[in-house]
Amino acid sequence: MNKLLHGNLCKRVINNVQSMKNYTTTTITKPNIMKIDEVNFKEKTKVTVFSGMQPTSSSLHLGNYLGAMGNWLKIQDLVTKNNKEEELLLLSNNSESSEKHKLIFSIVDLHSLTSTKSLSPKELQSNTISVAINYLACGIDPEKVILFNQSMVSAHAELTWILNCITSFSKLGNMIQFKEKSKSNEASVSNGLLSYPVLMAADILLYKATHVPVGEDQTQHLEFTRDIAQAFHSNYKSKFFPYPSIISSEQSKRIMSLQDGRSKMSKSDPLEISRISLTDTDDQIKLKIKKSKTDTIVGITYDPINRPDISNLLSIASATSGIPILDLESEFKDKSNSVFKEFLSNSIIKNISPIREKINYYQSNPKLVRDILLQGGEKANKIANKNLNSIKDIVGLYY
């Protein structure tokens, strides 16, 4: 290699390394956090909402329904309402139809591969269909939403690799969830768990999402997504991705385990009585509420610090009955836990029973569910491949 060529090559490598160093450590401002009704549908850029849920269990639980799913249903209604209003406005002005606001919900099965030790391939496939059934039974409408499972769209994995190449190892190692999960046995931690946030960023950025509904525990991942978008823009001198904002749900913070009012209700909890599944029978719901943890203090009062268990049950009662917590406190302040628990059981059953019936319907019609996922996959692929090709042009990949 001649000296001139070698010198130019070294210079380019040094510049690229320096650029990478700058881009991967640059942190932009924290994401906007807004409530659903604060989303601005009047901006020039159309709203695109992306969210996903792992199929680590065959059934969603009450916390999913009242938290993330409740949020999704409200967003579905709001996006549909604004699309209809804009369509009517265009018709009245004899204008051509324009791009619509989009709502994209995914069953993120690729993420679940980080749980292969507790989830067999057969269970993963079965759970994916089961979670789709739960989505549909809860009210997710495939006519209003693009619903698909993540592995149907290979662009997720392709974009993950592109983003991995501009993400520093140290940044991934500092992610809170990775630190927590790698504490117990560092030798068994996979690269998939380390780069999990990059795949999550790819999920969001692939569709150029403007808004992402996430819980409090996922806020760092969305900040990370914005940082990756910034690194991409800086590295390739091209602004392509919007910086997504967070749609918050205060409800999702309050649905805790029935056996520990300080821990979130979780599908991964080994204690089945710690959660209410959407497939639970009426008798199972009554039994789980009967066995739910309370305390020895007389009366029903809301005090999350000193009475986390009874406060959690009050939150669930309020969310399922529509009665404010203060009114429930007043009604049950002099009554026993058993009387309150009977009210709570009936309130939950009233919510869960119609969902369970719809789950049974879709379970009897698996082809219908698969067709819905395939149609959603086609729509998602159309958007994803278009955006991925633009990204490939930017980074210099030949396709």
Phi, psi and chi 1 to 4 in degrees:
 res  aa     phi    psi   chi1   chi2   chi3   chi4
   1 MET       -  127.3 -175.5 -177.6  -67.4      -
   2 ASN   -71.6  162.0   63.6   51.6      -      -
   3 LYS   -63.1  -38.1  -70.0 -176.7  178.2  179.6
   4 LEU   -65.0  -46.7  179.6   60.7      -      -
   5 LEU   -63.3  -42.9 -177.0   60.0      -      -
   6 HIS   -62.5  -41.2 -178.5  -94.9      -      -
   7 GLY   -65.7  -41.7      -      -      -      -
   8 ASN   -65.4  -39.9  -72.8  -22.9      -      -
   9 LEU   -64.1  -44.3 -179.1   60.2      -      -
  10 CYS   -61.8  -40.9  -72.4      -      -      -
  11 LYS   -62.8  -42.7 -172.5  175.5 -179.3 -179.4
  12 ARG   -64.3  -42.4  -76.3  175.4   59.8 -168.4
  13 VAL   -61.9  -45.9  169.6      -      -      -
  14 ILE   -61.6  -43.8  -69.0  168.6      -      -
  15 ASN   -62.9  -41.9  -73.3  -20.4      -      -
  16 ASN   -65.6  -41.9  -75.9  -20.0      -      -
  17 VAL   -62.7  -44.2  169.9      -      -      -
  18 GLN   -63.2  -40.9 -174.6   59.1   48.1      -
  19 SER   -62.0  -46.7  -64.1      -      -      -
  20 MET   -59.6  -39.1  -70.2  -67.7  -69.7      -
  21 LYS   -63.2  -43.9 -172.9  176.1  179.4 -179.0
  22 ASN   -68.0  -44.6  -68.8  -23.2      -      -
  23 TYR   -70.0  -36.0  -54.3  147.3      -      -
  24 THR   -81.9  -11.8   54.8      -      -      -
  25 THR  -105.5  -10.2   55.2      -      -      -
  26 THR   -69.9  130.1  -60.2      -      -      -
  27 THR  -118.5  124.7  -57.8      -      -      -
  28 ILE   -86.8  179.4   59.7  172.1      -      -
  29 THR   -62.6  154.6   55.3      -      -      -
  30 LYS   -63.6  151.8  -72.0 -176.3  178.2  -68.4
  31 PRO   -66.2  149.1   22.5  -32.6      -      -
  32 ASN   -65.9  137.2  -65.7  -34.5      -      -
  33 ILE  -114.7  121.0  -60.2  176.7      -      -
  34 MET  -135.9  158.7   60.4 -173.7   69.0      -
  35 LYS   -82.9  165.1  -65.1 -179.9 -179.4  177.5
  36 ILE   -56.3  -45.1  -64.8  168.9      -      -
  37 ASP   -74.5   -0.5   55.3    7.3      -      -
  38 GLU   -96.7   -3.0  -67.2  173.6  -21.6      -
  39 VAL   -66.7  129.0  176.5      -      -      -
  40 ASN   -92.6  109.9 -174.0   -0.5      -      -
  41 PHE   -91.4    2.6  -73.3   88.9      -      -
  42 LYS   -98.0   -2.7  -54.2  -55.7  177.3 -174.0
  43 GLU   -70.9  160.8  -69.5 -176.2    1.2      -
  44 LYS   -61.6  -42.7 -171.6  175.5  179.8 -179.7
  45 THR   -76.7  127.6  -57.7      -      -      -
  46 LYS   -67.5  146.9  -66.0  -65.6 -177.4 -178.5
  47 VAL   -74.0  130.7  168.8      -      -      -
  48 THR  -127.3  117.3  -63.1      -      -      -
  49 VAL  -104.9  128.7  179.1      -      -      -
  50 PHE  -123.8  137.9  178.3   90.0      -      -
  51 SER  -154.9  159.0 -166.9      -      -      -
  52 GLY  -148.9  163.6      -      -      -      -
  53 MET  -141.0  137.1 -161.4  177.0  -70.6      -
  54 GLN   -75.8  142.8  -76.3 -164.4   54.1      -
  55 PRO   -90.0   52.4   32.5  -33.3      -      -
  56 THR   -79.6   -8.4   50.4      -      -      -
  57 SER  -138.7  157.9  174.2      -      -      -
  58 SER   -80.2  -11.5   60.3      -      -      -
  59 SER  -142.7  141.7  175.4      -      -      -
  60 LEU   -74.2  159.2  -58.1 -174.8      -      -
  61 HIS  -113.5  176.3   56.3   65.8      -      -
  62 LEU   -59.0  -36.1 -172.6   65.9      -      -
  63 GLY   -63.4  -40.0      -      -      -      -
  64 ASN   -61.8  -45.0  -61.4  138.1      -      -
  65 TYR   -65.7  -47.6  176.2   65.4      -      -
  66 LEU   -77.2  -24.1  -63.7  177.1      -      -
  67 GLY   -94.5  -95.9      -      -      -      -
  68 ALA   -59.4  -47.8      -      -      -      -
  69 MET   -65.8  -40.7 -173.6   57.2   68.1      -
  70 GLY   -59.8  -39.9      -      -      -      -
  71 ASN   -62.5  -46.5 -138.4   17.6      -      -
  72 TRP   -60.4  -41.1  -72.2   10.4      -      -
  73 LEU   -65.9  -38.3  -67.0  172.2      -      -
  74 LYS   -66.6  -41.1  -70.9  174.5 -173.5  174.2
  75 ILE   -65.1  -41.1  -64.5  166.5      -      -
  76 GLN   -56.7  -46.3  176.4  177.7  -92.5      -
  77 ASP   -63.3  -42.5  -69.2  -17.2      -      -
  78 LEU   -69.0  -43.2 -164.7   59.1      -      -
  79 VAL   -64.3  -44.1  168.5      -      -      -
  80 THR   -60.9  -44.1  -57.1      -      -      -
  81 LYS   -60.7  -46.6  174.7  176.8  174.5  -74.8
  82 ASN   -69.8  -35.7  -81.8  -86.1      -      -
  83 ASN   -63.2  -41.5  -83.6  -27.0      -      -
  84 LYS   -66.0  -43.0  -76.7 -177.2  177.9  177.1
  85 GLU   -61.6  -42.9  -72.8  176.4   -3.8      -
  86 GLU   -68.9  -34.9  -69.1 -177.3   15.1      -
  87 GLU   -66.3  -41.8 -168.2  174.9  -25.3      -
  88 LEU   -65.1  -37.7  -71.5  171.8      -      -
  89 LEU   -65.0  -41.5 -175.0   61.9      -      -
  90 LEU   -65.2  -39.7  -72.2  168.4      -      -
  91 LEU   -64.8  -41.6  -74.5  171.4      -      -
  92 SER   -66.5  -26.9   65.0      -      -      -
  93 ASN   -97.2    6.0  -66.5  -28.1      -      -
  94 ASN    54.4   35.8  -67.2  -40.9      -      -
  95 SER   -95.5  158.4  -58.6      -      -      -
  96 GLU   -73.4  151.5  -68.8 -175.9    7.5      -
  97 SER   -62.5  136.6 -179.8      -      -      -
  98 SER  -109.8  175.5   64.9      -      -      -
  99 GLU   -60.6  143.1 -174.3 -175.8   -4.2      -
 100 LYS   -99.9  161.1  -67.4 -176.4  176.5 -177.2
 101 HIS   -66.6  144.2  -55.0  -67.3      -      -
 102 LYS  -120.7  147.0  -68.5 -171.2  -75.1  -69.8
 103 LEU  -129.0  117.2 -164.7   49.1      -      -
 104 ILE  -123.7  114.6  -56.2  168.5      -      -
 105 PHE  -116.3  130.2  -68.0  150.4      -      -
 106 SER  -126.4  144.5  179.7      -      -      -
 107 ILE   -90.8  106.1  -57.8  161.7      -      -
 108 VAL   -86.0   75.9  -71.9      -      -      -
 109 ASP   -71.3  -26.2   48.5   -3.5      -      -
 110 LEU   -63.8  -36.9  -69.9  174.8      -      -
 111 HIS   -62.1  -33.2  -75.5  -74.5      -      -
 112 SER   -70.1  -12.8  -65.8      -      -      -
 113 LEU   -66.5  -15.2  -67.5  178.0      -      -
 114 THR   -74.9   -7.9   59.0      -      -      -
 115 SER  -111.8   29.3  -55.3      -      -      -
 116 THR   -64.1  -22.1   49.3      -      -      -
 117 LYS   -72.0  -25.7  -70.4 -178.0  179.6  177.4
 118 SER  -110.4   -2.8   58.0      -      -      -
 119 LEU  -134.8  116.0 -158.2   62.7      -      -
 120 SER   -78.2  159.7   71.1      -      -      -
 121 PRO   -54.8  -40.6  -28.0   36.0      -      -
 122 LYS   -64.5  -41.3 -169.4  173.6 -178.6  179.4
 123 GLU   -66.1  -39.5  -75.2  174.6  -40.8      -
 124 LEU   -61.9  -45.8  178.9   54.7      -      -
 125 GLN   -62.8  -45.5  -78.6 -164.1  -23.8      -
 126 SER   -63.7  -43.3  175.4      -      -      -
 127 ASN   -63.5  -35.6  -72.9   -1.6      -      -
 128 THR   -60.9  -45.5  -61.2      -      -      -
 129 ILE   -66.7  -40.8  -66.7  -65.2      -      -
 130 SER   -63.1  -41.8  -65.9      -      -      -
 131 VAL   -67.0  -38.3  170.1      -      -      -
 132 ALA   -59.8  -42.1      -      -      -      -
 133 ILE   -61.2  -43.0  -72.8  171.8      -      -
 134 ASN   -62.6  -42.0  -82.7 -110.3      -      -
 135 TYR   -55.8  -51.7  -80.4   13.0      -      -
 136 LEU   -64.4  -41.4  -64.1  167.0      -      -
 137 ALA   -65.4  -31.3      -      -      -      -
 138 CYS   -76.5  -16.7  -73.5      -      -      -
 139 GLY   122.8    3.0      -      -      -      -
 140 ILE   -66.5  124.8  -64.7  -60.8      -      -
 141 ASP  -105.8  113.4 -173.9  -14.7      -      -
 142 PRO   -64.4  -11.9   20.6  -30.2      -      -
 143 GLU   -79.4  -19.8  -64.7  -63.3  -40.9      -
 144 LYS  -110.9  -16.8  -58.1  172.4 -177.7  176.1
 145 VAL  -129.6  145.4  170.9      -      -      -
 146 ILE   -87.6  108.4  -63.3  174.7      -      -
 147 LEU  -114.1  123.7  176.3   63.1      -      -
 148 PHE  -158.0  166.5   68.1  105.0      -      -
 149 ASN   -99.5  141.2   57.6  -67.5      -      -
 150 GLN   -52.1  -40.9 -176.5 -171.6   29.0      -
 151 SER   -70.1  -10.4   60.8      -      -      -
 152 MET   -70.4  -17.9  -74.5 -177.8  169.4      -
 153 VAL  -117.7   99.4 -177.9      -      -      -
 154 SER   -66.3  -17.9   60.2      -      -      -
 155 ALA   -61.3  -24.4      -      -      -      -
 156 HIS   -59.6  -47.2  -74.3 -100.6      -      -
 157 ALA   -69.5  -38.6      -      -      -      -
 158 GLU   -63.6  -45.5  -72.2 -170.3   68.3      -
 159 LEU   -67.5  -33.2 -177.7   54.7      -      -
 160 THR   -57.8  -43.8  -62.0      -      -      -
 161 TRP   -64.1  -43.2  176.1 -109.4      -      -
 162 ILE   -59.4  -44.4  -67.6  169.6      -      -
 163 LEU   -72.4  -32.4  -61.5 -180.0      -      -
 164 ASN   -57.6  -34.1 -100.1  -37.5      -      -
 165 CYS   -75.4   -7.1  -67.2      -      -      -
 166 ILE  -121.3   18.7   58.3  168.1      -      -
 167 THR  -116.7  129.8  -55.1      -      -      -
 168 SER   -78.3  145.6   69.9      -      -      -
 169 PHE   -60.7  -40.6  177.9   82.5      -      -
 170 SER   -64.0  -35.6   60.6      -      -      -
 171 LYS   -66.8  -41.5 -165.3  160.2 -169.6  132.8
 172 LEU   -66.3  -39.3  -71.0  171.5      -      -
 173 GLY   -66.2  -19.4      -      -      -      -
 174 ASN   -93.3   -0.5  -75.8  -33.6      -      -
 175 MET   -66.8  134.4  -62.9  -62.1  -73.0      -
 176 ILE   -57.7  -47.8  -66.3  170.9      -      -
 177 GLN   -64.1  -36.4  -74.7 -165.1   -9.4      -
 178 PHE   -66.0  -43.4  174.4   74.6      -      -
 179 LYS   -58.5  -45.4  -78.4 -177.2  174.7  179.9
 180 GLU   -65.7  -43.4  -71.0  177.3   -9.6      -
 181 LYS   -76.2  -20.4  -69.6 -176.8  178.7 -179.3
 182 SER   -94.1   -3.4   60.5      -      -      -
 183 LYS   -63.0  -45.9  -83.3  179.4 -174.6  175.9
 184 SER   -66.1  -44.9   56.8      -      -      -
 185 ASN  -151.5   89.6 -169.7   -5.3      -      -
 186 GLU   -61.7  -32.6 -169.1  173.7  -29.3      -
 187 ALA   -66.1  -26.6      -      -      -      -
 188 SER   -94.5   -0.9   66.3      -      -      -
 189 VAL   -74.5  127.2  174.4      -      -      -
 190 SER   -88.0  161.3   69.9      -      -      -
 191 ASN   -64.0  -28.6 -177.0   55.6      -      -
 192 GLY   -61.7  -39.5      -      -      -      -
 193 LEU   -68.3  -38.1 -170.8   61.4      -      -
 194 LEU   -63.4  -45.1  177.7   69.2      -      -
 195 SER   -93.8   10.2   59.9      -      -      -
 196 TYR   -49.4  -46.0 -177.7  104.9      -      -
 197 PRO   -63.5  -27.0  -21.0   33.6      -      -
 198 VAL   -70.9  -40.8 -175.1      -      -      -
 199 LEU   -64.1  -39.8  176.4   56.9      -      -
 200 MET   -63.4  -40.4 -174.2  173.6  175.9      -
 201 ALA   -64.0  -41.4      -      -      -      -
 202 ALA   -62.6  -40.3      -      -      -      -
 203 ASP   -54.6  -44.4  -63.9  -23.2      -      -
 204 ILE   -76.5  -48.7  -64.4  164.2      -      -
 205 LEU   -72.5  -28.3  -61.8  175.9      -      -
 206 LEU   -57.3  -33.7 -177.6   59.8      -      -
 207 TYR  -101.0    8.3  -59.7   96.7      -      -
 208 LYS    52.7   45.9  -58.0  179.5   77.3  170.8
 209 ALA   -63.6  138.4      -      -      -      -
 210 THR   -97.7  -23.6   56.9      -      -      -
 211 HIS  -141.0  142.4  -63.4   78.5      -      -
 212 VAL  -136.0  118.0 -177.8      -      -      -
 213 PRO   -78.7  116.8   21.7  -23.8      -      -
 214 VAL  -136.4  157.2  -65.3      -      -      -
 215 GLY   -81.5  173.1      -      -      -      -
 216 GLU   -59.6  -33.2 -168.0  177.6   42.6      -
 217 ASP   -76.3   -9.0   58.3  -22.6      -      -
 218 GLN  -106.3    3.5  -66.5  -68.6  -30.7      -
 219 THR   -59.2  -41.1  -59.3      -      -      -
 220 GLN   -61.9  -36.3 -171.3 -168.6   33.7      -
 221 HIS   -65.6  -35.1  -78.2  167.4      -      -
 222 LEU   -74.1  -35.1 -162.3   67.8      -      -
 223 GLU   -61.4  -40.3  -68.8  173.5   -0.3      -
 224 PHE   -62.5  -41.0  176.6   82.0      -      -
 225 THR   -60.5  -43.4  -62.1      -      -      -
 226 ARG   -65.6  -37.0  -71.4  164.9   62.4   93.3
 227 ASP   -64.6  -40.6  -72.6  -14.8      -      -
 228 ILE   -64.6  -41.5  -75.2 -173.8      -      -
 229 ALA   -60.1  -41.8      -      -      -      -
 230 GLN   -63.8  -41.7  169.4   68.1   11.9      -
 231 ALA   -63.2  -40.9      -      -      -      -
 232 PHE   -62.4  -46.4 -177.1   91.1      -      -
 233 HIS   -62.6  -42.1  -63.9  157.9      -      -
 234 SER   -69.0  -41.5  -60.6      -      -      -
 235 ASN   -66.8  -40.9 -162.4   37.1      -      -
 236 TYR  -107.4    8.7  -66.1  105.9      -      -
 237 LYS    51.4   42.4  -52.9  -63.8 -173.7  -68.9
 238 SER  -151.3  120.7  174.9      -      -      -
 239 LYS   -88.6  109.6 -173.0  172.7 -179.1 -179.3
 240 PHE  -116.6  -40.0 -177.6   76.9      -      -
 241 PHE   -94.8  140.5  -57.4  113.7      -      -
 242 PRO   -74.4  157.0   23.3  -28.2      -      -
 243 TYR   -92.4  106.7  -62.6  118.6      -      -
 244 PRO   -67.5  145.1   22.8  -31.6      -      -
 245 SER   -99.4  160.6  -61.0      -      -      -
 246 ILE   -94.3  132.0  -69.1  174.6      -      -
 247 ILE   -99.0  114.9  -61.2  177.4      -      -
 248 SER   -90.1  157.1   68.6      -      -      -
 249 SER  -137.2  103.8  172.6      -      -      -
 250 GLU   -62.1  -29.9  -66.7  178.7    6.1      -
 251 GLN   -58.0  -41.1 -167.4   88.3   60.5      -
 252 SER   -65.6  -20.0   62.2      -      -      -
 253 LYS   -76.2  -19.2  -60.0  175.7 -172.0  175.6
 254 ARG  -100.9   -9.8  -61.6 -160.0  -60.7  -95.9
 255 ILE   -89.8  102.9  -52.9  -54.6      -      -
 256 MET  -109.7  174.5  -44.4  -57.8  -83.7      -
 257 SER   -61.7  143.9  164.5      -      -      -
 258 LEU   -71.8  -13.6  -62.7  179.4      -      -
 259 GLN  -109.9   -4.4  -64.4  -60.3  -47.2      -
 260 ASP  -158.2   99.6 -178.7   -0.8      -      -
 261 GLY   -66.4   -2.0      -      -      -      -
 262 ARG  -103.9   -4.0  -70.9 -171.1  171.3   90.6
 263 SER  -117.8  141.8  -60.0      -      -      -
 264 LYS   -65.1  145.3  -77.0 -175.2   72.7  173.0
 265 MET   -61.6  130.4 -172.2  174.9  -74.8      -
 266 SER  -140.1  143.8  172.3      -      -      -
 267 LYS   -68.8  -26.0  -67.4  174.7  -77.5 -172.4
 268 SER   -86.5   -5.9   59.8      -      -      -
 269 ASP   -65.4  124.9 -167.1  -39.9      -      -
 270 PRO   -64.8  -20.2   21.5  -31.7      -      -
 271 LEU   -83.5  109.9  -80.2  177.0      -      -
 272 GLU   -62.3  -32.5 -176.4   66.0   30.8      -
 273 ILE   -76.8    1.4   59.6  170.9      -      -
 274 SER   -82.0  -11.0   69.4      -      -      -
 275 ARG  -143.7  157.2   59.2 -171.5  170.8  -87.0
 276 ILE  -103.1  116.9  -58.6  -70.3      -      -
 277 SER   -86.5  150.9  -64.5      -      -      -
 278 LEU   -68.5  -13.8  -61.0 -173.0      -      -
 279 THR   -96.9   -0.5   52.1      -      -      -
 280 ASP   -63.0  142.7  -78.5  -12.3      -      -
 281 THR   -75.9  168.0   64.2      -      -      -
 282 ASP   -58.5  -42.2  -67.7   -5.2      -      -
 283 ASP   -65.6  -39.2  -73.0  -19.0      -      -
 284 GLN   -64.1  -39.9  -74.2  174.7  -38.8      -
 285 ILE   -63.3  -46.1  -68.3  169.4      -      -
 286 LYS   -60.6  -42.1  -71.7  175.8 -177.4  177.0
 287 LEU   -65.5  -43.5 -177.3   62.6      -      -
 288 LYS   -66.0  -38.9  -73.2 -180.0  179.1 -178.9
 289 ILE   -69.9  -38.3  -66.5  -57.8      -      -
 290 LYS   -60.1  -38.0 -174.7  178.0  179.8  179.9
 291 LYS   -90.2   -0.5  -69.8 -173.5  174.2 -177.9
 292 SER   -64.4  147.1   61.4      -      -      -
 293 LYS   -74.8  136.4 -169.9  177.4  176.0 -176.3
 294 THR  -128.9 -134.6   52.5      -      -      -
 295 ASP  -155.4 -176.7   54.1   44.4      -      -
 296 THR   -94.1   -1.3   55.9      -      -      -
 297 ILE   -73.2  135.4  -58.8  172.1      -      -
 298 VAL   -76.8  136.3  177.8      -      -      -
 299 GLY    96.5  157.4      -      -      -      -
 300 ILE  -106.5  111.5  -51.6  -62.5      -      -
 301 THR  -134.8  151.5   57.8      -      -      -
 302 TYR   -94.6  109.2 -172.8   75.2      -      -
 303 ASP  -150.6   81.8 -177.0   -3.5      -      -
 304 PRO   -56.6  -27.6  -22.7   33.7      -      -
 305 ILE   -76.7  -51.7  -56.7  -61.1      -      -
 306 ASN   -94.4  -21.2  -61.1  -53.3      -      -
 307 ARG  -133.4   65.0  -55.6 -171.1   70.4 -171.1
 308 PRO   -63.2  -34.9   24.1  -34.4      -      -
 309 ASP   -71.7  -50.4  -61.2  -56.8      -      -
 310 ILE   -68.4  -31.7 -159.8   69.3      -      -
 311 SER   -65.9  -37.7  -63.2      -      -      -
 312 ASN   -63.7  -43.1  177.6   45.7      -      -
 313 LEU   -64.5  -36.0  -62.3 -176.3      -      -
 314 LEU   -65.1  -40.2  -92.4  169.2      -      -
 315 SER   -61.5  -43.6  -67.5      -      -      -
 316 ILE   -65.6  -42.3  -64.0  171.7      -      -
 317 ALA   -61.8  -41.0      -      -      -      -
 318 SER   -66.3  -43.9  176.4      -      -      -
 319 ALA   -67.5  -34.8      -      -      -      -
 320 THR   -88.4  -21.9   52.8      -      -      -
 321 SER  -101.7  -21.9   68.5      -      -      -
 322 GLY    82.0    4.9      -      -      -      -
 323 ILE   -91.4  129.6  -59.2  171.8      -      -
 324 PRO   -57.7  148.1  -23.5   33.4      -      -
 325 ILE   -56.9  -41.3  -72.1  176.0      -      -
 326 LEU   -59.3  -39.9  -74.8  174.0      -      -
 327 ASP   -68.8  -37.2  -68.3  -12.5      -      -
 328 LEU   -66.9  -39.9  -71.0  171.5      -      -
 329 GLU   -58.0  -45.7  -83.2 -172.3  -67.8      -
 330 SER   -63.8  -40.6  177.4      -      -      -
 331 GLU   -70.0  -35.5 -176.7  177.1  -12.8      -
 332 PHE  -111.7   10.9  -68.6  100.1      -      -
 333 LYS   -60.6  -30.2   64.8  179.4  179.7  179.7
 334 ASP  -109.3   12.5  -62.2  -37.9      -      -
 335 LYS  -106.3  161.7  -65.9  178.3 -178.5  176.4
 336 SER   -76.3  163.0   65.2      -      -      -
 337 ASN   -60.5  -36.3  -74.7  -15.6      -      -
 338 SER   -64.9  -38.0   59.9      -      -      -
 339 VAL   -66.9  -44.4  171.6      -      -      -
 340 PHE   -63.7  -40.9  171.2   64.3      -      -
 341 LYS   -66.5  -32.3  -76.6 -175.1  174.1 -176.4
 342 GLU   -65.2  -43.5 -176.4  179.6   -2.4      -
 343 PHE   -60.8  -44.5  168.1   83.6      -      -
 344 LEU   -62.6  -45.0  175.6   57.3      -      -
 345 SER   -57.7  -47.9  -66.2      -      -      -
 346 ASN   -63.6  -37.0  -68.4  -27.0      -      -
 347 SER   -66.4  -42.5 -177.5      -      -      -
 348 ILE   -66.3  -45.5  -66.9  172.0      -      -
 349 ILE   -58.7  -39.5  -71.1  168.0      -      -
 350 LYS   -60.2  -33.6 -169.2  175.2  179.5 -179.1
 351 ASN   -81.3  -43.2  -80.8 -100.5      -      -
 352 ILE   -78.7  -35.6  -61.9  -62.4      -      -
 353 SER   -53.4  -50.8 -178.6      -      -      -
 354 PRO   -65.5  -31.2   18.2  -29.1      -      -
 355 ILE   -67.5  -43.2  -65.2  172.4      -      -
 356 ARG   -60.6  -39.1 -171.5  174.8   61.0 -128.9
 357 GLU   -63.2  -40.8  -71.2  176.9   11.3      -
 358 LYS   -68.8  -36.3  -70.6  177.2 -177.4  175.7
 359 ILE   -59.8  -44.5  -72.1  173.8      -      -
 360 ASN   -60.9  -38.3  -68.2  -24.8      -      -
 361 TYR   -63.7  -48.7  165.9   76.0      -      -
 362 TYR   -69.3  -32.3  -75.8  113.8      -      -
 363 GLN   -64.2  -28.7  -75.4  176.1  -23.9      -
 364 SER   -82.0   -9.2  -58.5      -      -      -
 365 ASN  -129.9   62.1  -65.5  -85.0      -      -
 366 PRO   -62.2  -30.4   21.5  -32.3      -      -
 367 LYS   -64.7  -38.0 -173.7  179.5 -178.4  -57.9
 368 LEU   -60.0  -43.4  173.8   60.9      -      -
 369 VAL   -65.5  -44.8  179.5      -      -      -
 370 ARG   -63.4  -40.3  174.4  148.2 -178.9   82.5
 371 ASP   -62.7  -38.2  -73.7  -14.5      -      -
 372 ILE   -63.4  -44.0  -72.3  169.4      -      -
 373 LEU   -65.6  -40.3  -70.3  177.4      -      -
 374 LEU   -64.6  -42.1  -73.2  171.3      -      -
 375 GLN   -65.0  -41.6  -70.5  164.5   13.7      -
 376 GLY   -63.5  -39.4      -      -      -      -
 377 GLY   -61.8  -39.2      -      -      -      -
 378 GLU   -63.5  -44.6  -73.9  178.6   12.8      -
 379 LYS   -64.5  -43.4  -67.0  175.0 -175.0  176.5
 380 ALA   -65.1  -42.1      -      -      -      -
 381 ASN   -61.6  -38.0  -93.2  -56.8      -      -
 382 LYS   -60.6  -44.9 -172.5  174.9  179.4 -179.5
 383 ILE   -71.2  -47.3  -60.1  167.0      -      -
 384 ALA   -62.6  -45.8      -      -      -      -
 385 ASN   -67.7  -36.1  -70.3  -25.7      -      -
 386 LYS   -62.1  -47.2 -180.0 -176.3  175.3 -177.6
 387 ASN   -68.1  -39.8  -72.2  -21.4      -      -
 388 LEU   -63.9  -38.9 -175.2   63.9      -      -
 389 ASN   -63.1  -38.3  -75.1  -17.1      -      -
 390 SER   -64.8  -40.1  -64.0      -      -      -
 391 ILE   -64.8  -42.0  -66.7  164.3      -      -
 392 LYS   -61.6  -38.5  -73.6  178.9  176.3  179.0
 393 ASP   -61.6  -41.5  -73.5  -25.2      -      -
 394 ILE   -65.7  -43.2  -68.0  169.3      -      -
 395 VAL   -87.5   -9.3  -56.0      -      -      -
 396 GLY    93.2   23.4      -      -      -      -
 397 LEU   -88.6  134.9  -65.2  176.4      -      -
 398 TYR   -91.4  128.1 -174.6   79.8      -      -
 399 TYR  -138.7      -   59.8   94.0      -      -
